[in-house]
């Protein structure tokens, strides 16, 4: 029976180590995908109306289709949008849930150093990236601010790691009590259940997030 206890103990500790390793690996993988361009942020900007004062009286203005969101933004000041993919003087703009292609960059104004990130001349450091993603709420992660909600998968994996650590800590206290009470039968059953739970936990985590240390 002592041999079984050792096996159960090894399983529980190994799964906990895997959970901790998965947590760190998930963060690194998310950042690596950001560096490769698979994950990216759309940078916040505000629209700038470049038309002159008398433009609204021109034939062009009278014939413009304002049911088109692109035209609305081109003739509006200070509208909040997200921009990405600069090329040939244009980019892709996200306004609410609407994605607008080939929007003139000259009609955008970036705040602080957002423009540097927009053009790719500056990237977030590992710490900056993790801090930004970690502080996003569910609505932000579902918004067009991020390219993929999967950027924050490491947050869920980290939560699961803490859950497993908490369960293992509670398990250790229960086993200590049973050992002192010399309840060998119950001790073995609890260890077996702990080992099964740990394996189940790792399997679920692996298939849910495609992780594995």
Residue, then its C-alpha position, 0 to 999 in steps of 0.5 A: x500500500x505504501x507503494x500505491x501512496x508514493x505513486x499517487x503522490x508522484x501523480x499529484x505533484x507532477x500534475x501540479x508542476x505541469x499546471x505551473x509550467x503550463x501557466x508560464x508557457x501559455x504567457x510566453x506563447x501568447x507573446x511570441x504570437x504577438x511578436x510574429x504578427x499572429x496576434x496584434x492590437x488595433x491602435x486607438x485613434x480619432x478621426x480628423x475632418x480634412x475638408x475645408x469650411x466651404x466643402x459642405x456646399x460643394x456638389x461632392x458633399x451634396x452627392x456623398x452617401x452618408x449611409x456609408x460609415x466610411x463617409x461618415x467618418x471621413x467628414x467627422x472630427x474626433x470619432x473614436x476608432x481602432x486602426x491597423x494595417x497601414x499601407x500606401x497611405x491607407x489602413x483598416x479602421x474599426x468603428x464599433x462593430x464595423x470594419x472599414x478598409x482603405x481608410x486614409x491615414x491622413x484622416x486619423x490622429x493618434x494619441x501619445x505613442x499609439x502612432x509608433x505602435x500603429x506603424x510597427x516602429x515600436x512594439x510592446x515589451x513582454x511585461x507591457x504586453x502581459x500587463x495590457x492583456x491581463x487588465x482587459x475585461x471580457x468586453x474588451x477582449x471581445x472587441x476589435x481592440x484585439x485580433x483574437x480573444x485567445x491572446x488572454x488564454x493564459x489568464x484562464x490557464x493561470x486561474x486553473x493553476x491556482x485552483x489546482x494548487x488550492x485543491x492540492x493544499x486542501x488535500x494535504x490538510x485532509x491527508x495530514x488529519x487522516x494520517x494522524x488519526x491513523x485512518x489508513x483506508x480513508x487516507x488511501x481513498x483520498x489520495x486516489x481521488x486526488x490523483x484522479x482529480x489531478x489527471x482529469x484536471x490536466x486533461x481538461x486543461x490540455x483539450x480546452x486550451x491546447x496546452x501541455x508542458 
